[in-house]
Amino acid sequence: MLYDQFFIDELRDRADLVRVIEPYAPLKKKGANWMACCPFHQEKTPSFSVNPAKGLYKCFGCGKGGNVFTFLIEMEGLSFPEAIERVAEIAGVSLPEPVDDKQYVQVIALNVKALEFWESELKKKNAKAKAARVYLDSRGISPETQKAFRIGYSPDSWDALLTKLRETGASDELIEQSGLVSVNEEKNRVFDRFRGRIMFPVLDASGDPVAFGARAMGSDEPKYLNSPETPAYTKGEHLYGLFQARADIRAKHFAILVEGYLDLIALYQFGIKNTAASLGTAFTPQQSKLLSRHTKRIVINYDGDDAGLKAARRAIEILLTDDFEIKVL
């Protein structure tokens, strides 16, 4: 069983590391840190340092270090979920319902199958796949960029993907929970959710596809169609392009925040790769926490219309609570 990553991060930030460690090592304040003899090995001179502001500890004698969870795992032999529960107990924080690990893994496996299917469809020689490639070319998206972002094409079919997913042996119930299909209960019919669209996968920190955004090539409505919430995806907890941009964000020490898939890809095409997109939803505290793992400097580059300005103001309010240095382009 797993706990939501946002809850884990919040709990780690809220936990009083000094209070957790104090029963195992009598700490004395020294400047911004607290010092003690290391509880992990025998020593006479204190070399065990705790920095509560950063939520980290480090022994300069034996080399052990980490956060509040790793301390309890090392000290009490707990599993990671047990350490989460112990910290929540000490902090007086109620535990949310854990995520079903098995269901998460199963949905990710179906997403991988769907992504591979859509990538292969984009390469086919039929007229509709060619039209998809022409559309991408008209938007200035090179084959190299398509490969970097694993862009695909969902054929204009009611059951092409559904058939592929059933071939994996997955149950209809799991396929429906994946969000890759839609259900018409009145007609008792299941059909592909994404049809005749350019597919943009949303990748998590491990590079696994957790959700998809689909862009119509013509006048179809809605212009963008996104995955619903699933056992693998909660809206507002991911940033498009962050998986590809992590190294560039760290190298340049700031990130550019844009609104949509194509905004980000356009910048990427011109070598501006330290970017992340908020996936068409209002910027959330969870996305702010996610960005803060990579940088504390943000340039907001939303649309210049009234809606974009309003969204930028909202994003600024959220980012300020996490102590970001913010500029607006």
URPE-V955300 format. One record per helix or strand. SS is the DSSP state (A for helix, B for strand). FROM is the first residue (numbers start at 1). LEN is the number of residues. Records with the same first field share a line. If there is no record, write none. Layout:
SS->FROM-LEN + FROM-LEN
This chain:
B->2-1 + 28-3 + 33-4 + 48-4 + 56-4 + 65-2 + 99-1 + 152-3 + 181-4 + 189-4 + 197-7 + 209-8 + 224-3 + 230-1 + 233-1 + 240-1 + 255-4 + 275-3 + 297-4 + 325-4
A->5-10 + 17-6 + 68-9 + 80-12 + 101-22 + 127-12 + 143-6 + 160-8 + 172-6 + 242-11 + 261-9 + 285-8 + 306-16
